[in-house]
Amino acid sequence: MDATALGNEARTAIAAAPYDDALQELRVRYLGRKSELKLALREVRDRETGIALNAARAAIEEALAARASELEAAAQEDSAPF
């Protein structure tokens, strides 16, 4: 498994998520119990692979949090009275 490629794919998909439900679906897809990343983390045999996979996980978590903040700010902006 290429942790860098997975992280890039996930960040691209997360940045394009148009609403919260789509973001939650991406969270499950990339960080869920049966996700490719979690399965790979269970089978880690060497330190370098573990470090790379954990870095990808952290980057995905950061991207999810950032996009959730963006969507929340956009929702508040849309509902703000003029």
All heavy atoms as a GROMACS GRO file, in nm:
protein
  617
    1MET      N    1   0.084  -0.117   0.000
    1MET     CA    2   0.000   0.000   0.000
    1MET      C    3   0.088   0.124   0.000
    1MET      O    4   0.184   0.133   0.076
    1MET     CB    5  -0.089   0.002   0.124
    1MET     CG    6  -0.154   0.136   0.142
    1MET     SD    7  -0.212   0.162   0.306
    1MET     CE    8  -0.382   0.176   0.269
    2ASP      N    9   0.054   0.218  -0.083
    2ASP     CA   10   0.129   0.344  -0.092
    2ASP      C   11   0.058   0.448  -0.004
    2ASP      O   12  -0.046   0.502  -0.041
    2ASP     CB   13   0.136   0.390  -0.237
    2ASP     CG   14   0.219   0.515  -0.256
    2ASP    OD1   15   0.272   0.568  -0.155
    2ASP    OD2   16   0.232   0.559  -0.370
    3ALA      N   17   0.114   0.472   0.114
    3ALA     CA   18   0.052   0.563   0.210
    3ALA      C   19   0.043   0.704   0.156
    3ALA      O   20  -0.058   0.773   0.178
    3ALA     CB   21   0.130   0.561   0.341
    4THR      N   22   0.143   0.748   0.082
    4THR     CA   23   0.142   0.884   0.027
    4THR      C   24   0.031   0.899  -0.075
    4THR      O   25  -0.043   0.999  -0.073
    4THR     CB   26   0.278   0.915  -0.038
    4THR    OG1   27   0.380   0.897   0.059
    4THR    CG2   28   0.282   1.058  -0.090
    5ALA      N   29   0.017   0.803  -0.163
    5ALA     CA   30  -0.088   0.809  -0.264
    5ALA      C   31  -0.226   0.807  -0.200
    5ALA      O   32  -0.316   0.882  -0.240
    5ALA     CB   33  -0.074   0.694  -0.363
    6LEU      N   34  -0.244   0.722  -0.099
    6LEU     CA   35  -0.372   0.717  -0.030
    6LEU      C   36  -0.402   0.849   0.039
    6LEU      O   37  -0.515   0.900   0.033
    6LEU     CB   38  -0.373   0.603   0.073
    6LEU     CG   39  -0.504   0.587   0.150
    6LEU    CD1   40  -0.615   0.541   0.058
    6LEU    CD2   41  -0.487   0.489   0.264
    7GLY      N   42  -0.302   0.908   0.103
    7GLY     CA   43  -0.321   1.037   0.170
    7GLY      C   44  -0.357   1.146   0.070
    7GLY      O   45  -0.447   1.227   0.096
    8ASN      N   46  -0.291   1.148  -0.044
    8ASN     CA   47  -0.322   1.248  -0.147
    8ASN      C   48  -0.462   1.229  -0.202
    8ASN      O   49  -0.536   1.326  -0.221
    8ASN     CB   50  -0.220   1.241  -0.260
    8ASN     CG   51  -0.084   1.290  -0.218
    8ASN    OD1   52  -0.070   1.366  -0.122
    8ASN    ND2   53   0.019   1.246  -0.288
    9GLU      N   54  -0.500   1.104  -0.227
    9GLU     CA   55  -0.634   1.074  -0.278
    9GLU      C   56  -0.740   1.120  -0.178
    9GLU      O   57  -0.839   1.182  -0.214
    9GLU     CB   58  -0.648   0.923  -0.302
    9GLU     CG   59  -0.786   0.878  -0.339
    9GLU     CD   60  -0.800   0.727  -0.339
    9GLU    OE1   61  -0.703   0.656  -0.374
    9GLU    OE2   62  -0.909   0.678  -0.302
   10ALA      N   63  -0.717   1.088  -0.051
   10ALA     CA   64  -0.812   1.125   0.053
   10ALA      C   65  -0.824   1.276   0.066
   10ALA      O   66  -0.936   1.330   0.074
   10ALA     CB   67  -0.769   1.064   0.186
   11ARG      N   68  -0.712   1.346   0.068
   11ARG     CA   69  -0.717   1.493   0.082
   11ARG      C   70  -0.788   1.558  -0.036
   11ARG      O   71  -0.863   1.654  -0.018
   11ARG     CB   72  -0.576   1.548   0.100
   11ARG     CG   73  -0.520   1.520   0.239
   11ARG     CD   74  -0.395   1.600   0.269
   11ARG     NE   75  -0.288   1.574   0.174
   11ARG     CZ   76  -0.196   1.480   0.187
   11ARG    NH1   77  -0.198   1.401   0.292
   11ARG    NH2   78  -0.101   1.465   0.097
   12THR      N   79  -0.769   1.506  -0.155
   12THR     CA   80  -0.838   1.559  -0.273
   12THR      C   81  -0.988   1.539  -0.261
   12THR      O   82  -1.067   1.630  -0.286
   12THR     CB   83  -0.784   1.492  -0.401
   12THR    OG1   84  -0.644   1.517  -0.411
   12THR    CG2   85  -0.855   1.544  -0.525
   13ALA      N   86  -1.029   1.419  -0.221
   13ALA     CA   87  -1.171   1.390  -0.206
   13ALA      C   88  -1.233   1.474  -0.095
   13ALA      O   89  -1.345   1.525  -0.109
   13ALA     CB   90  -1.190   1.241  -0.178
   14ILE      N   91  -1.161   1.490   0.013
   14ILE     CA   92  -1.212   1.568   0.127
   14ILE      C   93  -1.229   1.714   0.088
   14ILE      O   94  -1.330   1.777   0.122
   14ILE     CB   95  -1.118   1.551   0.248
   14ILE    CG1   96  -1.129   1.408   0.302
   14ILE    CG2   97  -1.149   1.654   0.357
   14ILE    CD1   98  -1.019   1.368   0.397
   15ALA      N   99  -1.134   1.769   0.016
   15ALA     CA  100  -1.143   1.909  -0.025
   15ALA      C  101  -1.263   1.934  -0.115
   15ALA      O  102  -1.317   2.045  -0.118
   15ALA     CB  103  -1.014   1.950  -0.096
   16ALA      N  104  -1.306   1.831  -0.186
   16ALA     CA  105  -1.419   1.846  -0.279
   16ALA      C  106  -1.553   1.812  -0.215
   16ALA      O  107  -1.657   1.824  -0.280
   16ALA     CB  108  -1.396   1.758  -0.401
   17ALA      N  109  -1.553   1.770  -0.090
   17ALA     CA  110  -1.678   1.731  -0.024
   17ALA      C  111  -1.771   1.852  -0.013
   17ALA      O  112  -1.734   1.952   0.047
   17ALA     CB  113  -1.650   1.674   0.114
   18PRO      N  114  -1.892   1.842  -0.070
   18PRO     CA  115  -1.981   1.958  -0.074
   18PRO      C  116  -2.064   1.981   0.052
   18PRO      O  117  -2.118   2.089   0.071
   18PRO     CB  118  -2.072   1.926  -0.192
   18PRO     CG  119  -2.077   1.777  -0.197
   18PRO     CD  120  -1.942   1.731  -0.150
   19TYR      N  121  -2.076   1.879   0.138
   19TYR     CA  122  -2.159   1.894   0.257
   19TYR      C  123  -2.115   1.794   0.364
   19TYR      O  124  -2.034   1.705   0.338
   19TYR     CB  125  -2.308   1.876   0.224
   19TYR     CG  126  -2.337   1.754   0.140
   19TYR    CD1  127  -2.360   1.630   0.198
   19TYR    CD2  128  -2.339   1.762   0.000
   19TYR    CE1  129  -2.385   1.518   0.121
   19TYR    CE2  130  -2.364   1.650  -0.078
   19TYR     CZ  131  -2.387   1.529  -0.016
   19TYR     OH  132  -2.411   1.418  -0.093
   20ASP      N  133  -2.170   1.810   0.485
   20ASP     CA  134  -2.126   1.731   0.601
   20ASP      C  135  -2.146   1.580   0.583
   20ASP      O  136  -2.061   1.502   0.625
   20ASP     CB  137  -2.200   1.776   0.728
   20ASP     CG  138  -2.149   1.909   0.778
   20ASP    OD1  139  -2.031   1.942   0.752
   20ASP    OD2  140  -2.226   1.980   0.845
   21ASP      N  141  -2.258   1.539   0.523
   21ASP     CA  142  -2.282   1.395   0.506
   21ASP      C  143  -2.176   1.333   0.417
   21ASP      O  144  -2.130   1.222   0.442
   21ASP     CB  145  -2.421   1.370   0.449
   21ASP     CG  146  -2.532   1.399   0.550
   21ASP    OD1  147  -2.501   1.405   0.671
   21ASP    OD2  148  -2.648   1.415   0.508
   22ALA      N  149  -2.137   1.402   0.312
   22ALA     CA  150  -2.032   1.352   0.223
   22ALA      C  151  -1.900   1.342   0.299
   22ALA      O  152  -1.823   1.248   0.280
   22ALA     CB  153  -2.017   1.443   0.102
   23LEU      N  154  -1.876   1.438   0.386
   23LEU     CA  155  -1.753   1.438   0.466
   23LEU      C  156  -1.752   1.317   0.561
   23LEU      O  157  -1.649   1.252   0.575
   23LEU     CB  158  -1.743   1.568   0.543
   23LEU     CG  159  -1.607   1.606   0.598
   23LEU    CD1  160  -1.505   1.618   0.486
   23LEU    CD2  161  -1.616   1.737   0.673
   24GLN      N  162  -1.866   1.286   0.619
   24GLN     CA  163  -1.874   1.170   0.709
   24GLN      C  164  -1.852   1.040   0.631
   24GLN      O  165  -1.788   0.947   0.681
   24GLN     CB  166  -2.009   1.165   0.781
   24GLN     CG  167  -2.021   1.269   0.889
   24GLN     CD  168  -1.922   1.248   1.002
   24GLN    OE1  169  -1.807   1.205   0.985
   24GLN    NE2  170  -1.965   1.279   1.122
   25GLU      N  171  -1.905   1.033   0.510
   25GLU     CA  172  -1.883   0.914   0.427
   25GLU      C  173  -1.734   0.898   0.397
   25GLU      O  174  -1.682   0.785   0.398
   25GLU     CB  175  -1.962   0.925   0.297
   25GLU     CG  176  -2.112   0.912   0.316
   25GLU     CD  177  -2.191   0.940   0.189
   25GLU    OE1  178  -2.130   0.949   0.079
   25GLU    OE2  179  -2.313   0.954   0.199
   26LEU      N  180  -1.667   1.008   0.370
   26LEU     CA  181  -1.523   1.002   0.344
   26LEU      C  182  -1.445   0.962   0.469
   26LEU      O  183  -1.346   0.889   0.462
   26LEU     CB  184  -1.473   1.135   0.289
   26LEU     CG  185  -1.521   1.168   0.148
   26LEU    CD1  186  -1.487   1.311   0.112
   26LEU    CD2  187  -1.463   1.070   0.048
   27ARG      N  188  -1.490   1.009   0.585
   27ARG     CA  189  -1.425   0.972   0.712
   27ARG      C  190  -1.430   0.820   0.729
   27ARG      O  191  -1.330   0.756   0.761
   27ARG     CB  192  -1.494   1.040   0.830
   27ARG     CG  193  -1.433   1.005   0.965
   27ARG     CD  194  -1.510   1.068   1.080
   27ARG     NE  195  -1.533   1.211   1.064
   27ARG     CZ  196  -1.443   1.306   1.091
   27ARG    NH1  197  -1.325   1.273   1.138
   27ARG    NH2  198  -1.474   1.433   1.075
   28VAL      N  199  -1.546   0.761   0.704
   28VAL     CA  200  -1.561   0.616   0.716
   28VAL      C  201  -1.477   0.545   0.610
   28VAL      O  202  -1.410   0.447   0.639
   28VAL     CB  203  -1.709   0.576   0.705
   28VAL    CG1  204  -1.725   0.424   0.695
   28VAL    CG2  205  -1.787   0.629   0.824
   29ARG      N  206  -1.480   0.598   0.487
   29ARG     CA  207  -1.406   0.534   0.378
   29ARG      C  208  -1.256   0.529   0.405
   29ARG      O  209  -1.191   0.428   0.378
   29ARG     CB  210  -1.433   0.609   0.248
   29ARG     CG  211  -1.357   0.555   0.130
   29ARG     CD  212  -1.392   0.630   0.006
   29ARG     NE  213  -1.307   0.588  -0.103
   29ARG     CZ  214  -1.302   0.647  -0.219
   29ARG    NH1  215  -1.379   0.751  -0.244
   29ARG    NH2  216  -1.222   0.605  -0.312
   30TYR      N  217  -1.201   0.637   0.458
   30TYR     CA  218  -1.057   0.645   0.475
   30TYR      C  219  -1.008   0.612   0.616
   30TYR      O  220  -0.891   0.575   0.634
   30TYR     CB  221  -1.006   0.782   0.434
   30TYR     CG  222  -1.016   0.803   0.286
   30TYR    CD1  223  -1.110   0.888   0.231
   30TYR    CD2  224  -0.932   0.735   0.198
   30TYR    CE1  225  -1.120   0.906   0.094
   30TYR    CE2  226  -0.941   0.752   0.061
   30TYR     CZ  227  -1.036   0.838   0.009
   30TYR     OH  228  -1.046   0.853  -0.127
   31LEU      N  229  -1.093   0.624   0.718
   31LEU     CA  230  -1.048   0.600   0.855
   31LEU      C  231  -1.131   0.497   0.930
   31LEU      O  232  -1.103   0.468   1.045
   31LEU     CB  233  -1.049   0.732   0.935
   31LEU     CG  234  -0.957   0.841   0.884
   31LEU    CD1  235  -0.976   0.968   0.967
   31LEU    CD2  236  -0.812   0.797   0.886
   32GLY      N  237  -1.233   0.444   0.866
   32GLY     CA  238  -1.321   0.347   0.931
   32GLY      C  239  -1.250   0.217   0.964
   32GLY      O  240  -1.138   0.190   0.918
   33ARG      N  241  -1.315   0.133   1.041
   33ARG     CA  242  -1.255   0.007   1.087
   33ARG      C  243  -1.216  -0.085   0.972
   33ARG      O  244  -1.121  -0.161   0.984
   33ARG     CB  245  -1.352  -0.068   1.179
   33ARG     CG  246  -1.370  -0.001   1.312
   33ARG     CD  247  -1.456  -0.082   1.405
   33ARG     NE  248  -1.582  -0.119   1.341
   33ARG     CZ  249  -1.648  -0.230   1.368
   33ARG    NH1  250  -1.604  -0.315   1.457
   33ARG    NH2  251  -1.761  -0.256   1.305
   34LYS      N  252  -1.290  -0.079   0.863
   34LYS     CA  253  -1.262  -0.167   0.749
   34LYS      C  254  -1.193  -0.094   0.634
   34LYS      O  255  -1.184  -0.146   0.524
   34LYS     CB  256  -1.391  -0.231   0.700
   34LYS     CG  257  -1.455  -0.321   0.804
   34LYS     CD  258  -1.582  -0.383   0.754
   34LYS     CE  259  -1.644  -0.470   0.862
   34LYS     NZ  260  -1.768  -0.531   0.816
   35SER      N  261  -1.143   0.025   0.661
   35SER     CA  262  -1.075   0.102   0.557
   35SER      C  263  -0.941   0.040   0.521
   35SER      O  264  -0.882  -0.036   0.599
   35SER     CB  265  -1.054   0.247   0.602
   35SER     OG  266  -0.957   0.252   0.705
   36GLU      N  267  -0.895   0.070   0.403
   36GLU     CA  268  -0.766   0.020   0.356
   36GLU      C  269  -0.654   0.060   0.452
   36GLU      O  270  -0.564  -0.020   0.482
   36GLU     CB  271  -0.740   0.074   0.216
   36GLU     CG  272  -0.619   0.021   0.149
   36GLU     CD  273  -0.600   0.076   0.008
   36GLU    OE1  274  -0.689   0.145  -0.044
   36GLU    OE2  275  -0.493   0.048  -0.048
   37LEU      N  276  -0.660   0.182   0.502
   37LEU     CA  277  -0.557   0.232   0.592
   37LEU      C  278  -0.556   0.155   0.724
   37LEU      O  279  -0.451   0.112   0.772
   37LEU     CB  280  -0.578   0.382   0.617
   37LEU     CG  281  -0.479   0.449   0.710
   37LEU    CD1  282  -0.337   0.441   0.654
   37LEU    CD2  283  -0.519   0.595   0.731
   38LYS      N  284  -0.672   0.135   0.784
   38LYS     CA  285  -0.679   0.063   0.912
   38LYS      C  286  -0.633  -0.081   0.896
   38LYS      O  287  -0.562  -0.135   0.982
   38LYS     CB  288  -0.820   0.066   0.969
   38LYS     CG  289  -0.864   0.200   1.018
   38LYS     CD  290  -0.791   0.239   1.143
   38LYS     CE  291  -0.846   0.372   1.192
   38LYS     NZ  292  -0.794   0.414   1.318
   39LEU      N  293  -0.670  -0.145   0.786
   39LEU     CA  294  -0.626  -0.282   0.763
   39LEU      C  295  -0.475  -0.288   0.747
   39LEU      O  296  -0.410  -0.379   0.798
   39LEU     CB  297  -0.697  -0.339   0.640
   39LEU     CG  298  -0.848  -0.357   0.653
   39LEU    CD1  299  -0.908  -0.402   0.520
   39LEU    CD2  300  -0.884  -0.452   0.764
   40ALA      N  301  -0.419  -0.190   0.677
   40ALA     CA  302  -0.273  -0.186   0.659
   40ALA      C  303  -0.203  -0.162   0.793
   40ALA      O  304  -0.099  -0.222   0.821
   40ALA     CB  305  -0.236  -0.079   0.558
   41LEU      N  306  -0.260  -0.076   0.877
   41LEU     CA  307  -0.199  -0.050   1.007
   41LEU      C  308  -0.197  -0.175   1.095
   41LEU      O  309  -0.104  -0.195   1.173
   41LEU     CB  310  -0.274   0.063   1.078
   41LEU     CG  311  -0.238   0.204   1.034
   41LEU    CD1  312  -0.340   0.306   1.084
   41LEU    CD2  313  -0.099   0.241   1.080
   42ARG      N  314  -0.297  -0.260   1.082
   42ARG     CA  315  -0.300  -0.384   1.160
   42ARG      C  316  -0.191  -0.481   1.120
   42ARG      O  317  -0.152  -0.567   1.198
   42ARG     CB  318  -0.436  -0.451   1.145
   42ARG     CG  319  -0.547  -0.379   1.214
   42ARG     CD  320  -0.676  -0.455   1.201
   42ARG     NE  321  -0.786  -0.366   1.235
   42ARG     CZ  322  -0.899  -0.358   1.170
   42ARG    NH1  323  -0.922  -0.436   1.066
   42ARG    NH2  324  -0.993  -0.273   1.207
   43GLU      N  325  -0.146  -0.469   0.995
   43GLU     CA  326  -0.048  -0.564   0.943
   43GLU      C  327   0.093  -0.508   0.933
   43GLU      O  328   0.178  -0.568   0.868
   43GLU     CB  329  -0.095  -0.613   0.806
   43GLU     CG  330  -0.227  -0.688   0.814
   43GLU     CD  331  -0.277  -0.734   0.679
   43GLU    OE1  332  -0.203  -0.721   0.579
   43GLU    OE2  333  -0.389  -0.783   0.673
   44VAL      N  334   0.119  -0.397   0.997
   44VAL     CA  335   0.251  -0.335   0.990
   44VAL      C  336   0.356  -0.427   1.051
   44VAL      O  337   0.337  -0.480   1.160
   44VAL     CB  338   0.251  -0.198   1.063
   44VAL    CG1  339   0.391  -0.145   1.080
   44VAL    CG2  340   0.166  -0.099   0.988
   45ARG      N  341   0.467  -0.442   0.978
   45ARG     CA  342   0.575  -0.529   1.025
   45ARG      C  343   0.705  -0.453   1.046
   45ARG      O  344   0.798  -0.504   1.108
   45ARG     CB  345   0.600  -0.642   0.925
   45ARG     CG  346   0.482  -0.731   0.903
   45ARG     CD  347   0.457  -0.817   1.026
   45ARG     NE  348   0.343  -0.905   1.002
   45ARG     CZ  349   0.234  -0.907   1.074
   45ARG    NH1  350   0.221  -0.824   1.175
   45ARG    NH2  351   0.136  -0.989   1.048
   46ASP      N  352   0.714  -0.331   0.992
   46ASP     CA  353   0.838  -0.256   1.010
   46ASP      C  354   0.806  -0.111   1.050
   46ASP      O  355   0.698  -0.060   1.023
   46ASP     CB  356   0.925  -0.261   0.884
   46ASP     CG  357   0.857  -0.200   0.765
   46ASP    OD1  358   0.774  -0.268   0.702
   46ASP    OD2  359   0.887  -0.083   0.734
   47ARG      N  360   0.903  -0.051   1.112
   47ARG     CA  361   0.887   0.084   1.168
   47ARG      C  362   0.857   0.189   1.061
   47ARG      O  363   0.769   0.273   1.080
   47ARG     CB  364   1.015   0.120   1.244
   47ARG     CG  365   1.008   0.251   1.315
   47ARG     CD  366   1.132   0.269   1.403
   47ARG     NE  367   1.118   0.385   1.486
   47ARG     CZ  368   1.163   0.506   1.453
   47ARG    NH1  369   1.223   0.524   1.338
   47ARG    NH2  370   1.146   0.606   1.536
   48GLU      N  371   0.928   0.185   0.949
   48GLU     CA  372   0.911   0.286   0.845
   48GLU      C  373   0.770   0.286   0.787
   48GLU      O  374   0.711   0.390   0.764
   48GLU     CB  375   1.014   0.266   0.733
   48GLU     CG  376   1.157   0.293   0.774
   48GLU     CD  377   1.219   0.179   0.855
   48GLU    OE1  378   1.173   0.063   0.842
   48GLU    OE2  379   1.310   0.207   0.933
   49THR      N  380   0.718   0.166   0.765
   49THR     CA  381   0.581   0.156   0.713
   49THR      C  382   0.482   0.210   0.814
   49THR      O  383   0.388   0.283   0.778
   49THR     CB  384   0.548   0.009   0.679
   49THR    OG1  385   0.643  -0.040   0.586
   49THR    CG2  386   0.409  -0.004   0.621
   50GLY      N  387   0.501   0.178   0.938
   50GLY     CA  388   0.412   0.228   1.044
   50GLY      C  389   0.414   0.380   1.052
   50GLY      O  390   0.310   0.444   1.066
   51ILE      N  391   0.533   0.437   1.041
   51ILE     CA  392   0.546   0.582   1.045
   51ILE      C  393   0.473   0.646   0.926
   51ILE      O  394   0.400   0.744   0.941
   51ILE     CB  395   0.694   0.624   1.049
   51ILE    CG1  396   0.754   0.586   1.185
   51ILE    CG2  397   0.710   0.773   1.022
   51ILE    CD1  398   0.904   0.602   1.193
   52ALA      N  399   0.492   0.589   0.808
   52ALA     CA  400   0.428   0.643   0.687
   52ALA      C  401   0.276   0.633   0.696
   52ALA      O  402   0.204   0.728   0.662
   52ALA     CB  403   0.479   0.571   0.564
   53LEU      N  404   0.226   0.520   0.743
   53LEU     CA  405   0.081   0.502   0.754
   53LEU      C  406   0.022   0.595   0.860
   53LEU      O  407  -0.086   0.653   0.839
   53LEU     CB  408   0.049   0.356   0.787
   53LEU     CG  409   0.076   0.256   0.675
   53LEU    CD1  410   0.060   0.113   0.726
   53LEU    CD2  411  -0.012   0.281   0.554
   54ASN      N  412   0.091   0.611   0.971
   54ASN     CA  413   0.041   0.702   1.075
   54ASN      C  414   0.046   0.847   1.028
   54ASN      O  415  -0.042   0.926   1.063
   54ASN     CB  416   0.120   0.684   1.205
   54ASN     CG  417   0.069   0.566   1.284
   54ASN    OD1  418  -0.050   0.545   1.294
   54ASN    ND2  419   0.160   0.489   1.340
   55ALA      N  420   0.145   0.882   0.949
   55ALA     CA  421   0.150   1.018   0.894
   55ALA      C  422   0.034   1.040   0.798
   55ALA      O  423  -0.028   1.148   0.798
   55ALA     CB  424   0.284   1.040   0.822
   56ALA      N  425   0.002   0.940   0.718
   56ALA     CA  426  -0.113   0.951   0.626
   56ALA      C  427  -0.242   0.965   0.706
   56ALA      O  428  -0.328   1.048   0.672
   56ALA     CB  429  -0.119   0.829   0.535
   57ARG      N  430  -0.256   0.888   0.812
   57ARG     CA  431  -0.375   0.896   0.897
   57ARG      C  432  -0.389   1.035   0.957
   57ARG      O  433  -0.496   1.096   0.955
   57ARG     CB  434  -0.369   0.792   1.008
   57ARG     CG  435  -0.490   0.795   1.101
   57ARG     CD  436  -0.472   0.704   1.222
   57ARG     NE  437  -0.345   0.720   1.290
   57ARG     CZ  438  -0.317   0.819   1.376
   57ARG    NH1  439  -0.405   0.912   1.402
   57ARG    NH2  440  -0.198   0.825   1.434
   58ALA      N  441  -0.279   1.088   1.008
   58ALA     CA  442  -0.282   1.222   1.068
   58ALA      C  443  -0.318   1.328   0.964
   58ALA      O  444  -0.396   1.419   0.992
   58ALA     CB  445  -0.147   1.253   1.132
   59ALA      N  446  -0.263   1.317   0.844
   59ALA     CA  447  -0.293   1.413   0.738
   59ALA      C  448  -0.440   1.407   0.698
   59ALA      O  449  -0.504   1.510   0.675
   59ALA     CB  450  -0.204   1.387   0.617
   60ILE      N  451  -0.496   1.287   0.694
   60ILE     CA  452  -0.637   1.270   0.660
   60ILE      C  453  -0.724   1.330   0.770
   60ILE      O  454  -0.821   1.401   0.742
   60ILE     CB  455  -0.671   1.122   0.636
   60ILE    CG1  456  -0.601   1.073   0.509
   60ILE    CG2  457  -0.822   1.101   0.626
   60ILE    CD1  458  -0.604   0.922   0.490
   61GLU      N  459  -0.689   1.306   0.895
   61GLU     CA  460  -0.765   1.362   1.007
   61GLU      C  461  -0.761   1.514   1.004
   61GLU      O  462  -0.863   1.581   1.028
   61GLU     CB  463  -0.712   1.309   1.139
   61GLU     CG  464  -0.745   1.164   1.163
   61GLU     CD  465  -0.680   1.107   1.287
   61GLU    OE1  466  -0.587   1.170   1.344
   61GLU    OE2  467  -0.720   0.996   1.328
   62GLU      N  468  -0.645   1.572   0.975
   62GLU     CA  469  -0.633   1.717   0.966
   62GLU      C  470  -0.717   1.772   0.852
   62GLU      O  471  -0.783   1.876   0.866
   62GLU     CB  472  -0.487   1.757   0.946
   62GLU     CG  473  -0.402   1.740   1.069
   62GLU     CD  474  -0.255   1.773   1.042
   62GLU    OE1  475  -0.225   1.846   0.945
   62GLU    OE2  476  -0.170   1.725   1.119
   63ALA      N  477  -0.714   1.706   0.738
   63ALA     CA  478  -0.793   1.750   0.623
   63ALA      C  479  -0.942   1.744   0.654
   63ALA      O  480  -1.018   1.835   0.617
   63ALA     CB  481  -0.760   1.666   0.500
   64LEU      N  482  -0.985   1.640   0.722
   64LEU     CA  483  -1.126   1.628   0.760
   64LEU      C  484  -1.167   1.741   0.854
   64LEU      O  485  -1.273   1.802   0.838
   64LEU     CB  486  -1.152   1.492   0.826
   64LEU     CG  487  -1.156   1.371   0.734
   64LEU    CD1  488  -1.145   1.242   0.814
   64LEU    CD2  489  -1.282   1.372   0.650
   65ALA      N  490  -1.083   1.769   0.953
   65ALA     CA  491  -1.114   1.876   1.048
   65ALA      C  492  -1.118   2.011   0.979
   65ALA      O  493  -1.207   2.093   1.004
   65ALA     CB  494  -1.011   1.877   1.161
   66ALA      N  495  -1.023   2.036   0.890
   66ALA     CA  496  -1.019   2.164   0.819
   66ALA      C  497  -1.143   2.181   0.730
   66ALA      O  498  -1.204   2.288   0.726
   66ALA     CB  499  -0.892   2.174   0.734
   67ARG      N  500  -1.180   2.075   0.658
   67ARG     CA  501  -1.297   2.084   0.569
   67ARG      C  502  -1.425   2.100   0.650
   67ARG      O  503  -1.515   2.173   0.611
   67ARG     CB  504  -1.305   1.961   0.479
   67ARG     CG  505  -1.417   1.969   0.378
   67ARG     CD  506  -1.396   2.083   0.280
   67ARG     NE  507  -1.504   2.086   0.184
   67ARG     CZ  508  -1.547   2.196   0.124
   67ARG    NH1  509  -1.488   2.312   0.146
   67ARG    NH2  510  -1.648   2.190   0.039
   68ALA      N  511  -1.434   2.032   0.765
   68ALA     CA  512  -1.551   2.048   0.851
   68ALA      C  513  -1.563   2.193   0.898
   68ALA      O  514  -1.674   2.249   0.899
   68ALA     CB  515  -1.542   1.954   0.970
   69SER      N  516  -1.451   2.256   0.931
   69SER     CA  517  -1.453   2.396   0.972
   69SER      C  518  -1.497   2.486   0.857
   69SER      O  519  -1.576   2.580   0.876
   69SER     CB  520  -1.315   2.440   1.020
   69SER     OG  521  -1.280   2.372   1.136
   70GLU      N  522  -1.448   2.457   0.736
   70GLU     CA  523  -1.487   2.535   0.619
   70GLU      C  524  -1.636   2.523   0.592
   70GLU      O  525  -1.704   2.623   0.565
   70GLU     CB  526  -1.411   2.488   0.495
   70GLU     CG  527  -1.264   2.520   0.496
   70GLU     CD  528  -1.189   2.452   0.382
   70GLU    OE1  529  -1.253   2.384   0.298
   70GLU    OE2  530  -1.066   2.465   0.377
   71LEU      N  531  -1.689   2.402   0.600
   71LEU     CA  532  -1.832   2.381   0.575
   71LEU      C  533  -1.917   2.448   0.682
   71LEU      O  534  -2.021   2.506   0.652
   71LEU     CB  535  -1.863   2.231   0.568
   71LEU     CG  536  -1.807   2.158   0.446
   71LEU    CD1  537  -1.831   2.008   0.459
   71LEU    CD2  538  -1.868   2.210   0.317
   72GLU      N  539  -1.870   2.443   0.806
   72GLU     CA  540  -1.943   2.508   0.915
   72GLU      C  541  -1.944   2.660   0.896
   72GLU      O  542  -2.046   2.726   0.914
   72GLU     CB  543  -1.880   2.473   1.049
   72GLU     CG  544  -1.954   2.531   1.168
   72GLU     CD  545  -1.892   2.490   1.300
   72GLU    OE1  546  -1.833   2.382   1.307
   72GLU    OE2  547  -1.902   2.571   1.394
   73ALA      N  548  -1.830   2.716   0.860
   73ALA     CA  549  -1.822   2.861   0.837
   73ALA      C  550  -1.912   2.901   0.720
   73ALA      O  551  -1.979   3.006   0.726
   73ALA     CB  552  -1.677   2.901   0.809
   74ALA      N  553  -1.915   2.821   0.615
   74ALA     CA  554  -2.000   2.852   0.500
   74ALA      C  555  -2.147   2.845   0.540
   74ALA      O  556  -2.227   2.928   0.496
   74ALA     CB  557  -1.971   2.757   0.386
   75ALA      N  558  -2.183   2.748   0.623
   75ALA     CA  559  -2.322   2.735   0.667
   75ALA      C  560  -2.362   2.854   0.754
   75ALA      O  561  -2.474   2.907   0.741
   75ALA     CB  562  -2.341   2.605   0.744
   76GLN      N  563  -2.272   2.899   0.840
   76GLN     CA  564  -2.304   3.014   0.925
   76GLN      C  565  -2.314   3.141   0.841
   76GLN      O  566  -2.398   3.226   0.868
   76GLN     CB  567  -2.197   3.031   1.033
   76GLN     CG  568  -2.204   2.926   1.140
   76GLN     CD  569  -2.094   2.942   1.243
   76GLN    OE1  570  -2.007   3.025   1.230
   76GLN    NE2  571  -2.099   2.859   1.347
   77GLU      N  572  -2.230   3.152   0.742
   77GLU     CA  573  -2.233   3.268   0.653
   77GLU      C  574  -2.363   3.273   0.574
   77GLU      O  575  -2.424   3.378   0.556
   77GLU     CB  576  -2.115   3.263   0.557
   77GLU     CG  577  -2.098   3.385   0.471
   77GLU     CD  578  -1.974   3.377   0.387
   77GLU    OE1  579  -1.864   3.368   0.443
   77GLU    OE2  580  -1.990   3.377   0.263
   78ASP      N  581  -2.410   3.157   0.529
   78ASP     CA  582  -2.534   3.149   0.454
   78ASP      C  583  -2.655   3.182   0.539
   78ASP      O  584  -2.754   3.236   0.491
   78ASP     CB  585  -2.552   3.009   0.393
   78ASP     CG  586  -2.457   2.985   0.278
   78ASP    OD1  587  -2.397   3.082   0.225
   78ASP    OD2  588  -2.440   2.867   0.240
   79SER      N  589  -2.649   3.148   0.668
   79SER     CA  590  -2.764   3.169   0.756
   79SER      C  591  -2.758   3.302   0.830
   79SER      O  592  -2.852   3.337   0.901
   79SER     CB  593  -2.775   3.055   0.855
   79SER     OG  594  -2.665   3.055   0.944
   80ALA      N  595  -2.651   3.377   0.814
   80ALA     CA  596  -2.637   3.505   0.885
   80ALA      C  597  -2.732   3.609   0.823
   80ALA      O  598  -2.742   3.622   0.703
   80ALA     CB  599  -2.495   3.555   0.877
   81PRO      N  600  -2.801   3.682   0.909
   81PRO     CA  601  -2.890   3.788   0.858
   81PRO      C  602  -2.807   3.906   0.807
   81PRO      O  603  -2.698   3.934   0.855
   81PRO     CB  604  -2.971   3.830   0.980
   81PRO     CG  605  -2.889   3.789   1.096
   81PRO     CD  606  -2.806   3.671   1.053
   82PHE      N  607  -2.860   3.973   0.710
   82PHE     CA  608  -2.788   4.088   0.649
   82PHE      C  609  -2.819   4.214   0.719
   82PHE      O  610  -2.897   4.266   0.763
   82PHE     CB  611  -2.821   4.099   0.501
   82PHE     CG  612  -2.765   3.983   0.424
   82PHE    CD1  613  -2.846   3.878   0.388
   82PHE    CD2  614  -2.632   3.978   0.390
   82PHE    CE1  615  -2.795   3.771   0.318
   82PHE    CE2  616  -2.581   3.871   0.320
   82PHE     CZ  617  -2.662   3.768   0.283
   0.00000   0.00000   0.00000
